[in-house]
Amino acid sequence: MAKSELDLWFIREVLPLEAALMRFLRRNWREESDIADLRQEIYVRIYDAARHGLPRQAKPFVFSTARNLLIDRVRRARIISIEAVADLDVSNVPEGEASAERQTIARDELRQLQAALEQLPARCREVVVMRKIDGIPQREVAARLGITEDTVEKQVAKGVRILANILLGGEADGGRALMTGHIQKADDR
């Protein structure tokens, strides 16, 4: 594709979406100081991809590119904030990527998990987040928190039991119902 044709397409189709793109980035990225850089990186990705062929519709292409960049940034950070993923606005993603229903269900499940995590005792929550969400090795968690590896292991087990209980419709009772087998199956209730 000729550079001038690509430039005209970019000016005519992509740049008018800048205000909406900036709102999307501000709504979905916590670090305001990164917004201008994110916009530029999105523009570079769009321009490079359009060299191989112009998309049929610019708007879904722009917002899909923006969403994918934010996801890439979160992955690179290696600390995946449940809140960040749950709140990513996917309303501008083109049809066919993932159904709105599946996206809504996934977002709701993440919010439920986040709410369940908030019900854990503080130390237990801290250990579970470090081990299971941040992926920090058990030994490092123990060193950072000044506790033994055995304590880390017990706190993770306790946290997982409590989370399972909450997510299965129980209460945050320390997971005792799970340990003693007193949780009824959904079809027994």
Residue frames as a rotation matrix with the C-alpha (Angstrom) as fourth column:
MET 1
0.586 0.810 0.000 0.00
0.810 -0.586 0.000 0.00
0.000 0.000 -1.000 0.00
ALA 2
-0.046 -0.569 0.821 1.25
0.498 -0.725 -0.475 3.45
0.866 0.387 0.317 -0.86
LYS 3
-0.664 -0.321 -0.675 2.41
0.746 -0.230 -0.625 5.50
0.045 -0.919 0.392 2.08
SER 4
-0.939 0.324 0.115 0.28
-0.317 -0.945 0.075 8.51
0.133 0.034 0.991 1.11
GLU 5
-0.130 0.929 -0.346 -2.86
-0.273 0.302 0.914 6.33
0.953 0.213 0.214 0.91
LEU 6
-0.057 0.014 -0.998 -2.09
0.799 0.600 -0.037 4.88
0.599 -0.800 -0.045 4.34
ASP 7
-0.904 -0.330 -0.273 -1.42
0.427 -0.732 -0.531 8.33
-0.025 -0.597 0.802 5.77
LEU 8
-0.681 0.712 0.172 -4.72
-0.528 -0.640 0.558 9.67
0.507 0.289 0.812 4.40
TRP 9
0.100 0.706 -0.701 -6.62
0.169 0.682 0.711 6.68
0.981 -0.189 -0.051 5.84
PHE 10
-0.374 -0.340 -0.863 -4.95
0.877 0.174 -0.448 7.21
0.302 -0.924 0.233 9.22
ILE 11
-0.999 -0.020 -0.029 -5.80
0.027 -0.964 -0.263 10.93
-0.023 -0.263 0.964 9.26
ARG 12
-0.497 0.865 -0.064 -9.37
-0.595 -0.286 0.751 10.38
0.631 0.412 0.657 8.03
GLU 13
0.290 0.687 -0.666 -10.34
-0.100 0.714 0.693 7.27
0.952 -0.134 0.275 10.03
VAL 14
0.050 -0.362 -0.931 -8.08
0.813 0.556 -0.172 6.93
0.580 -0.748 0.323 13.10
LEU 15
-0.856 -0.512 0.075 -7.25
0.379 -0.719 -0.582 10.42
0.352 -0.469 0.810 14.33
PRO 16
-0.308 0.796 0.522 -10.92
-0.518 -0.600 0.609 11.47
0.798 -0.083 0.597 14.72
LEU 17
0.550 0.507 -0.664 -11.24
0.192 0.697 0.691 8.64
0.813 -0.507 0.286 17.28
GLU 18
-0.442 -0.897 -0.019 -8.55
0.224 -0.090 -0.970 10.15
0.869 -0.433 0.241 19.51
ALA 19
-0.399 0.334 0.854 -10.91
-0.807 -0.571 -0.154 11.70
0.436 -0.750 0.497 22.09
ALA 20
0.711 0.703 -0.027 -12.79
-0.630 0.654 0.419 8.41
0.313 -0.281 0.907 22.52
LEU 21
0.395 -0.665 -0.634 -9.50
0.309 0.746 -0.590 6.50
0.865 0.037 0.500 22.64
MET 22
-0.609 -0.647 0.459 -8.16
-0.178 -0.452 -0.874 8.79
0.773 -0.614 0.161 25.37
ARG 23
0.081 0.717 0.692 -11.36
-0.967 -0.113 0.230 8.31
0.243 -0.688 0.684 27.42
PHE 24
0.825 0.193 -0.532 -10.98
-0.182 0.980 0.074 4.54
0.536 0.035 0.844 27.01
LEU 25
-0.048 -0.942 -0.331 -7.34
0.343 0.296 -0.891 4.67
0.938 -0.157 0.309 28.16
ARG 26
-0.590 -0.155 0.793 -8.09
-0.563 -0.625 -0.541 6.90
0.579 -0.765 0.281 31.15
ARG 27
0.408 0.845 0.345 -10.95
-0.883 0.269 0.384 4.63
0.232 -0.461 0.856 32.19
ASN 28
0.961 0.065 -0.270 -8.89
-0.063 0.998 0.017 1.46
0.271 0.001 0.963 31.90
TRP 29
0.123 -0.971 -0.206 -5.36
0.633 0.237 -0.737 2.45
0.765 -0.040 0.643 32.92
ARG 30
0.718 0.253 -0.649 -4.59
0.696 -0.284 0.659 3.70
-0.018 -0.925 -0.380 36.40
GLU 31
-0.103 -0.880 -0.464 -1.29
0.712 -0.391 0.583 5.45
-0.695 -0.270 0.667 35.66
GLU 32
0.813 0.528 -0.247 -2.23
0.261 -0.709 -0.655 8.80
-0.521 0.468 -0.714 34.09
SER 33
0.224 -0.816 -0.532 1.42
-0.591 -0.548 0.592 9.49
-0.775 0.182 -0.605 33.22
ASP 34
-0.606 -0.451 0.655 1.41
0.149 0.745 0.651 6.50
-0.781 0.492 -0.384 30.81
ILE 35
0.337 0.926 0.169 -1.63
0.310 0.060 -0.949 7.58
-0.889 0.372 -0.267 28.78
ALA 36
0.580 -0.146 -0.802 0.17
-0.677 -0.633 -0.374 9.64
-0.453 0.760 -0.466 26.11
ASP 37
-0.543 -0.837 -0.062 2.76
-0.765 0.463 0.447 6.89
-0.346 0.291 -0.892 25.59
LEU 38
-0.438 0.478 0.762 0.02
0.249 0.878 -0.408 4.27
-0.864 0.011 -0.503 25.36
ARG 39
0.635 0.703 -0.320 -1.78
-0.069 -0.362 -0.930 6.34
-0.769 0.613 -0.181 22.71
GLN 40
0.209 -0.642 -0.738 1.40
-0.941 -0.337 0.027 6.63
-0.266 0.689 -0.675 20.66
GLU 41
-0.763 -0.499 0.412 2.12
-0.418 0.866 0.274 2.91
-0.493 0.036 -0.869 20.93
ILE 42
0.032 0.864 0.503 -1.45
0.324 0.467 -0.822 2.16
-0.945 0.189 -0.265 19.81
TYR 43
0.690 0.207 -0.693 -1.00
-0.481 -0.584 -0.654 4.47
-0.540 0.785 -0.304 16.82
VAL 44
-0.323 -0.884 -0.337 2.24
-0.910 0.192 0.367 2.72
-0.260 0.425 -0.867 15.88
ARG 45
-0.678 0.119 0.725 0.58
0.033 0.991 -0.131 -0.71
-0.734 -0.065 -0.676 16.11
ILE 46
0.411 0.910 0.053 -2.39
0.183 -0.025 -0.983 0.45
-0.893 0.414 -0.177 14.03
TYR 47
0.497 -0.280 -0.821 -0.20
-0.772 -0.574 -0.272 2.04
-0.396 0.769 -0.501 11.38
ASP 48
-0.601 -0.798 0.040 2.09
-0.717 0.561 0.414 -0.99
-0.353 0.221 -0.909 11.12
ALA 49
-0.466 0.501 0.729 -0.83
0.271 0.865 -0.421 -3.40
-0.842 0.001 -0.539 10.87
ALA 50
0.568 0.769 -0.294 -2.61
-0.003 -0.355 -0.935 -1.23
-0.823 0.532 -0.200 8.28
ARG 51
-0.191 -0.717 -0.670 0.45
-0.830 -0.247 0.501 -1.39
-0.525 0.651 -0.548 6.01
HIS 52
-0.929 -0.170 0.330 -0.55
-0.038 0.928 0.370 -4.97
-0.369 0.331 -0.868 5.24
GLY 53
-0.570 0.794 0.211 -4.14
0.517 0.146 0.844 -4.01
0.639 0.590 -0.493 4.50
LEU 54
-0.750 0.345 0.564 -6.68
-0.544 -0.807 -0.230 -1.54
0.376 -0.480 0.793 5.77
PRO 55
-0.853 0.520 0.046 -9.27
0.355 0.642 -0.680 -2.88
-0.383 -0.564 -0.732 8.20
ARG 56
-0.393 0.796 0.460 -12.89
0.738 -0.025 0.674 -2.76
0.548 0.605 -0.578 7.07
GLN 57
0.728 0.637 0.253 -13.89
0.306 -0.633 0.711 -0.72
0.613 -0.440 -0.656 10.12
ALA 58
-0.180 -0.891 0.418 -11.45
-0.026 -0.420 -0.907 1.58
0.983 -0.174 0.052 11.85
LYS 59
0.141 0.268 0.953 -13.22
-0.856 -0.450 0.254 2.03
0.497 -0.852 0.166 15.20
PRO 60
0.967 0.206 0.150 -13.35
-0.255 0.812 0.526 -1.65
-0.014 -0.547 0.837 16.27
PHE 61
0.541 -0.835 -0.105 -9.79
0.527 0.433 -0.731 -2.06
0.656 0.340 0.674 15.02
VAL 62
-0.129 -0.577 0.806 -8.53
-0.302 -0.752 -0.586 0.91
0.944 -0.319 -0.078 17.08
PHE 63
0.303 0.321 0.897 -10.25
-0.928 -0.116 0.355 -0.19
0.218 -0.940 0.263 20.30
SER 64
0.991 -0.034 -0.131 -9.27
0.048 0.993 0.108 -3.81
0.126 -0.113 0.986 19.88
THR 65
0.214 -0.972 0.093 -5.67
0.388 -0.003 -0.921 -2.71
0.896 0.233 0.377 19.41
ALA 66
-0.111 -0.204 0.973 -5.91
-0.669 -0.708 -0.224 -0.51
0.735 -0.676 -0.058 22.52
ARG 67
0.748 0.464 0.475 -7.40
-0.663 0.490 0.566 -3.32
0.030 -0.738 0.674 24.60
ASN 68
0.852 -0.459 -0.252 -4.73
0.373 0.869 -0.324 -5.76
0.367 0.182 0.912 23.44
LEU 69
-0.051 -0.892 0.449 -1.97
0.028 -0.451 -0.892 -3.30
0.998 -0.033 0.048 24.30
LEU 70
0.122 0.155 0.980 -3.35
-0.912 -0.373 0.172 -2.84
0.392 -0.915 0.096 27.83
ILE 71
0.966 0.228 0.123 -3.54
-0.257 0.904 0.343 -6.60
-0.033 -0.363 0.931 28.28
ASP 72
0.511 -0.851 -0.124 0.05
0.451 0.388 -0.804 -6.94
0.732 0.355 0.582 27.04
ARG 73
-0.141 -0.552 0.822 1.17
-0.441 -0.708 -0.551 -4.27
0.886 -0.441 -0.143 29.52
VAL 74
0.521 0.403 0.753 -0.57
-0.852 0.185 0.490 -6.06
0.059 -0.896 0.440 32.39
ARG 75
0.973 -0.177 -0.151 1.02
0.164 0.982 -0.094 -9.37
0.165 0.067 0.984 31.39
ARG 76
0.209 -0.963 0.171 4.46
0.268 -0.112 -0.957 -7.80
0.941 0.246 0.234 31.18
ALA 77
0.068 -0.131 0.989 4.04
-0.785 -0.618 -0.028 -6.38
0.615 -0.775 -0.145 34.65
ARG 78
-0.545 -0.254 -0.799 3.73
0.016 0.950 -0.313 -10.01
0.838 -0.183 -0.514 35.89
ILE 79
-0.889 0.411 -0.203 1.37
0.226 0.008 -0.974 -8.78
-0.399 -0.912 -0.100 38.57
ILE 80
-0.676 0.699 0.232 -2.10
0.280 -0.046 0.959 -9.22
0.681 0.713 -0.165 37.25
SER 81
-0.888 0.446 0.110 -4.55
-0.344 -0.486 -0.804 -7.06
-0.305 -0.752 0.585 39.07
ILE 82
-0.589 0.756 0.286 -7.89
0.766 0.635 -0.100 -8.80
-0.257 0.160 -0.953 39.13
GLU 83
0.189 0.676 -0.712 -9.51
0.358 -0.723 -0.591 -5.38
-0.914 -0.143 -0.379 39.20
ALA 84
-0.395 -0.407 -0.823 -7.61
-0.558 -0.605 0.568 -4.25
-0.729 0.684 0.012 36.10
VAL 85
-1.000 0.023 0.009 -8.64
0.022 0.654 0.757 -7.26
0.011 0.757 -0.654 34.07
ALA 86
-0.402 0.914 -0.056 -12.21
0.838 0.343 -0.424 -7.25
-0.368 -0.218 -0.904 35.36
ASP 87
0.214 0.529 -0.821 -12.68
0.269 -0.840 -0.472 -3.59
-0.939 -0.119 -0.322 34.51
LEU 88
-0.845 -0.530 -0.076 -11.23
0.073 -0.255 0.964 -3.56
-0.531 0.809 0.254 30.99
ASP 89
0.093 0.904 -0.416 -13.91
-0.472 -0.328 -0.818 -2.08
-0.877 0.272 0.396 28.80
VAL 90
-0.766 -0.356 0.536 -14.55
0.207 0.652 0.729 -4.55
-0.609 0.669 -0.426 26.00
SER 91
0.237 0.969 -0.075 -17.60
0.252 -0.136 -0.958 -2.82
-0.938 0.208 -0.276 24.52
ASN 92
0.516 -0.072 -0.854 -15.62
-0.707 -0.599 -0.376 -1.67
-0.484 0.798 -0.360 21.50
VAL 93
-0.573 -0.694 0.436 -14.14
-0.333 0.683 0.650 -5.06
-0.749 0.227 -0.622 20.62
PRO 94
-0.441 0.412 -0.798 -15.24
-0.884 -0.046 0.465 -6.23
0.155 0.910 0.384 17.17
GLU 95
0.578 0.771 0.268 -17.78
-0.784 0.616 -0.083 -8.99
-0.229 -0.162 0.960 16.81
GLY 96
0.759 -0.215 -0.615 -16.38
-0.189 0.831 -0.523 -12.50
0.624 0.513 0.590 16.84
GLU 97
-0.308 -0.928 0.210 -13.64
-0.546 -0.009 -0.838 -12.07
0.780 -0.372 -0.504 19.44
ALA 98
-0.914 0.161 -0.373 -15.62
0.384 0.641 -0.665 -13.14
0.132 -0.750 -0.648 22.47
SER 99
-0.072 0.970 0.232 -19.33
0.600 -0.143 0.787 -12.93
0.797 0.196 -0.571 23.04
ALA 100
-0.279 0.057 0.959 -20.56
-0.502 -0.860 -0.095 -10.14
0.819 -0.507 0.268 25.26
GLU 101
0.777 0.624 0.089 -22.20
-0.432 0.424 0.796 -12.76
0.459 -0.657 0.598 27.45
ARG 102
0.569 -0.641 -0.515 -18.92
0.678 0.720 -0.148 -14.65
0.466 -0.265 0.844 28.00
GLN 103
-0.417 -0.744 0.522 -17.12
0.303 -0.656 -0.691 -11.40
0.857 -0.130 0.499 28.73
THR 104
0.090 0.554 0.828 -19.78
-0.686 -0.568 0.455 -10.37
0.722 -0.609 0.329 31.24
ILE 105
0.922 0.245 -0.298 -19.67
-0.008 0.784 0.620 -13.76
0.386 -0.570 0.726 32.96
ALA 106
0.176 -0.946 -0.273 -15.86
0.774 0.304 -0.555 -13.67
0.608 -0.114 0.786 33.16
ARG 107
-0.446 -0.314 0.838 -15.90
-0.111 -0.910 -0.400 -10.13
0.888 -0.271 0.371 34.55
ASP 108
0.493 0.716 0.494 -18.52
-0.649 -0.075 0.757 -11.10
0.579 -0.694 0.428 37.14
GLU 109
0.809 -0.237 -0.537 -16.47
0.411 0.883 0.229 -14.14
0.420 -0.406 0.812 38.18
LEU 110
-0.262 -0.956 0.134 -13.40
0.590 -0.268 -0.761 -11.97
0.764 -0.121 0.634 38.66
ARG 111
-0.255 0.245 0.935 -15.37
-0.541 -0.838 0.072 -9.51
0.802 -0.487 0.346 40.77
GLN 112
0.824 0.564 -0.048 -16.75
-0.314 0.526 0.790 -12.38
0.471 -0.636 0.611 42.88
LEU 113
0.415 -0.764 -0.495 -13.22
0.750 0.595 -0.289 -13.66
0.515 -0.251 0.820 43.42
GLN 114
-0.490 -0.598 0.634 -12.05
0.161 -0.777 -0.608 -10.17
0.857 -0.196 0.477 44.36
ALA 115
0.206 0.654 0.728 -14.91
-0.716 -0.407 0.568 -9.81
0.668 -0.638 0.384 46.84
ALA 116
0.904 0.091 -0.418 -14.09
0.143 0.857 0.495 -13.25
0.403 -0.507 0.762 48.30
LEU 117
-0.033 -0.993 -0.113 -10.41
0.681 0.060 -0.730 -12.29
0.732 -0.101 0.674 48.63
GLU 118
-0.365 -0.075 0.928 -11.43
-0.339 -0.917 -0.208 -9.21
0.867 -0.391 0.310 50.60
GLN 119
0.675 0.685 0.272 -13.18
-0.536 0.203 0.819 -11.46
0.506 -0.699 0.505 53.15
LEU 120
0.411 -0.604 -0.682 -9.97
0.549 0.762 -0.343 -13.34
0.727 -0.234 0.645 53.99
PRO 121
0.781 -0.294 -0.551 -8.08
0.431 -0.385 0.816 -12.41
-0.453 -0.875 -0.174 57.16
ALA 122
0.827 -0.400 -0.395 -5.45
-0.512 -0.826 -0.234 -9.79
-0.233 0.396 -0.888 56.29
ARG 123
-0.154 -0.965 0.212 -2.35
-0.728 0.256 0.636 -12.00
-0.668 -0.056 -0.742 56.63
CYS 124
-0.111 0.213 0.971 -4.03
0.358 0.920 -0.161 -14.90
-0.927 0.329 -0.178 54.85
ARG 125
0.876 0.480 0.058 -5.12
0.256 -0.360 -0.897 -12.62
-0.410 0.800 -0.438 51.99
GLU 126
0.523 -0.756 -0.393 -1.62
-0.773 -0.616 0.155 -11.20
-0.359 0.223 -0.906 51.70
VAL 127
-0.407 -0.692 0.596 -0.08
-0.385 0.722 0.575 -14.68
-0.828 0.005 -0.561 51.45
VAL 128
0.174 0.554 0.814 -2.70
0.558 0.626 -0.545 -15.96
-0.812 0.549 -0.200 48.98
VAL 129
0.942 0.179 -0.283 -2.31
-0.092 -0.674 -0.733 -12.93
-0.322 0.717 -0.619 46.73
MET 130
0.184 -0.957 -0.224 1.48
-0.874 -0.263 0.408 -13.18
-0.449 0.121 -0.885 46.76
ARG 131
-0.538 -0.429 0.726 1.51
-0.194 0.901 0.388 -16.93
-0.820 0.067 -0.568 46.07
LYS 132
-0.181 0.588 0.788 -1.50
0.664 0.664 -0.342 -17.51
-0.725 0.462 -0.511 43.83
ILE 133
0.850 0.526 0.021 -1.95
0.384 -0.592 -0.709 -14.22
-0.360 0.611 -0.705 42.01
ASP 134
0.655 -0.668 -0.352 1.50
-0.700 -0.712 0.049 -12.64
-0.284 0.215 -0.935 41.92
GLY 135
0.897 -0.257 -0.359 3.16
0.016 0.831 -0.557 -16.06
0.441 0.494 0.749 41.53
ILE 136
0.184 -0.857 0.481 5.88
-0.880 -0.361 -0.307 -15.36
0.437 -0.367 -0.821 44.09
PRO 137
-0.128 -0.299 -0.946 7.71
0.013 0.953 -0.303 -18.52
0.992 -0.051 -0.118 45.24
GLN 138
0.747 0.517 -0.417 6.89
0.336 0.247 0.909 -19.80
0.573 -0.819 0.010 48.73
ARG 139
0.072 -0.824 -0.563 10.40
0.997 0.077 0.015 -19.21
0.031 -0.562 0.827 50.02
GLU 140
-0.733 -0.359 0.577 10.36
0.435 -0.900 -0.007 -15.58
0.522 0.246 0.817 48.86
VAL 141
0.238 0.891 0.388 6.91
-0.032 -0.392 0.919 -14.96
0.971 -0.231 -0.065 50.39
ALA 142
0.682 -0.026 -0.731 8.20
0.682 0.382 0.623 -16.32
0.263 -0.924 0.278 53.70
ALA 143
-0.364 -0.914 -0.177 11.29
0.930 -0.348 -0.116 -14.11
0.045 -0.207 0.977 53.54
ARG 144
-0.561 0.188 0.806 9.32
0.191 -0.918 0.347 -10.97
0.806 0.349 0.479 52.63
LEU 145
0.388 0.857 0.339 6.78
-0.236 -0.263 0.935 -11.48
0.891 -0.443 0.100 55.41
GLY 146
-0.463 -0.668 0.583 9.22
-0.757 -0.044 -0.652 -12.78
0.461 -0.743 -0.485 58.03
ILE 147
0.425 0.619 0.661 7.36
-0.816 0.577 -0.016 -16.07
-0.391 -0.532 0.751 58.51
THR 148
-0.474 -0.607 0.638 8.26
-0.289 0.791 0.539 -19.69
-0.832 0.071 -0.551 57.94
GLU 149
-0.790 0.161 -0.591 7.59
-0.561 0.197 0.804 -21.53
0.246 0.967 -0.065 54.69
ASP 150
-0.802 0.519 -0.295 5.36
0.574 0.807 -0.138 -23.87
0.167 -0.280 -0.946 56.68
THR 151
-0.388 0.661 -0.643 3.25
0.317 -0.559 -0.766 -20.89
-0.866 -0.501 0.008 57.74
VAL 152
-0.590 0.146 -0.794 3.02
-0.718 -0.544 0.434 -19.73
-0.369 0.826 0.426 54.12
GLU 153
-0.884 0.217 -0.414 1.83
-0.082 0.799 0.596 -23.19
0.460 0.561 -0.688 53.10
LYS 154
-0.622 0.671 -0.404 -0.78
0.754 0.372 -0.541 -23.29
-0.213 -0.641 -0.737 55.89
GLN 155
-0.405 0.460 -0.790 -2.03
-0.086 -0.880 -0.468 -19.77
-0.910 -0.122 0.396 55.10
VAL 156
-0.731 0.124 -0.671 -2.41
-0.681 -0.088 0.727 -20.64
0.031 0.988 0.149 51.40
ALA 157
-0.828 0.434 -0.355 -4.32
0.360 0.897 0.258 -23.83
0.430 0.086 -0.898 52.25
LYS 158
-0.484 0.654 -0.581 -6.55
0.627 -0.203 -0.752 -21.94
-0.610 -0.729 -0.312 54.68
GLY 159
-0.505 0.242 -0.828 -7.16
-0.433 -0.901 0.001 -19.15
-0.746 0.359 0.560 52.16
VAL 160
-0.838 0.178 -0.515 -8.02
-0.437 0.345 0.830 -21.53
0.325 0.922 -0.212 49.35
ARG 161
-0.714 0.609 -0.346 -10.47
0.687 0.706 -0.175 -23.40
0.138 -0.363 -0.922 51.62
ILE 162
-0.369 0.578 -0.728 -12.16
0.338 -0.647 -0.684 -20.15
-0.866 -0.498 0.043 52.64
LEU 163
-0.632 0.092 -0.769 -12.32
-0.648 -0.608 0.459 -18.91
-0.426 0.788 0.444 49.04
ALA 164
-0.888 0.316 -0.335 -13.81
0.016 0.749 0.663 -22.19
0.460 0.583 -0.670 47.86
ASN 165
-0.554 0.701 -0.449 -16.39
0.789 0.270 -0.551 -22.03
-0.265 -0.660 -0.703 50.64
ILE 166
-0.370 0.390 -0.843 -17.35
-0.084 -0.918 -0.388 -18.44
-0.925 -0.072 0.372 49.79
LEU 167
-0.681 0.029 -0.731 -17.50
-0.714 -0.245 0.656 -19.09
-0.160 0.969 0.187 46.06
LEU 168
-0.831 0.431 -0.351 -19.65
0.264 0.862 0.433 -22.18
0.489 0.267 -0.830 46.63
GLY 169
0.004 0.917 0.398 -22.16
-0.026 -0.398 0.917 -20.02
1.000 -0.014 0.022 48.46
GLY 170
0.306 0.051 -0.951 -20.96
0.882 0.361 0.303 -20.46
0.359 -0.931 0.065 52.02
GLU 171
0.979 -0.014 0.201 -19.56
-0.093 -0.915 0.391 -17.93
0.179 -0.402 -0.898 54.43
ALA 172
0.114 -0.991 0.073 -16.02
-0.323 -0.106 -0.941 -16.98
0.940 0.084 -0.332 55.34
ASP 173
0.888 0.303 0.347 -15.92
-0.424 0.244 0.872 -19.34
0.179 -0.921 0.345 58.33
GLY 174
0.101 -0.937 0.335 -12.27
-0.864 0.084 0.496 -20.12
-0.493 -0.340 -0.801 58.05
GLY 175
-0.204 -0.157 -0.966 -13.01
-0.816 0.573 0.079 -23.01
0.541 0.804 -0.246 55.71
ARG 176
-0.674 -0.081 0.735 -14.09
-0.617 0.608 -0.499 -25.23
-0.406 -0.790 -0.460 58.60
ALA 177
0.404 0.895 0.190 -17.14
-0.578 0.411 -0.705 -26.46
-0.709 0.174 0.683 56.73
LEU 178
0.556 -0.269 -0.786 -14.93
-0.720 0.317 -0.618 -27.61
0.416 0.909 -0.017 53.89
MET 179
-0.521 -0.852 0.054 -12.49
-0.747 0.425 -0.512 -29.32
0.413 -0.307 -0.858 56.22
THR 180
-0.690 0.284 0.666 -15.26
-0.426 0.585 -0.690 -31.19
-0.586 -0.760 -0.283 58.03
GLY 181
-0.952 0.274 0.139 -17.31
0.278 0.579 0.766 -31.98
0.129 0.768 -0.627 54.93
HIS 182
-0.381 0.856 -0.351 -20.36
0.577 -0.077 -0.813 -29.96
-0.723 -0.512 -0.464 56.00
ILE 183
-0.583 0.227 -0.780 -20.81
-0.615 -0.751 0.241 -28.14
-0.531 0.620 0.577 52.71
GLN 184
0.179 0.722 0.668 -23.82
0.178 0.644 -0.744 -29.42
-0.968 0.252 -0.013 50.86
LYS 185
-0.784 -0.324 0.530 -23.63
0.549 0.038 0.835 -29.98
-0.290 0.945 0.148 47.17
ALA 186
-0.863 0.443 -0.244 -25.73
-0.495 -0.839 0.226 -27.56
-0.105 0.316 0.943 45.12
ASP 187
-0.374 0.768 -0.520 -28.26
-0.399 0.373 0.838 -30.29
0.837 0.521 0.167 44.29
ASP 188
-0.489 0.167 -0.856 -28.59
0.706 0.651 -0.277 -31.35
0.511 -0.740 -0.437 47.98
ARG 189
-0.986 0.046 -0.161 -29.81
0.065 -0.782 -0.619 -27.92
-0.155 -0.621 0.768 49.11
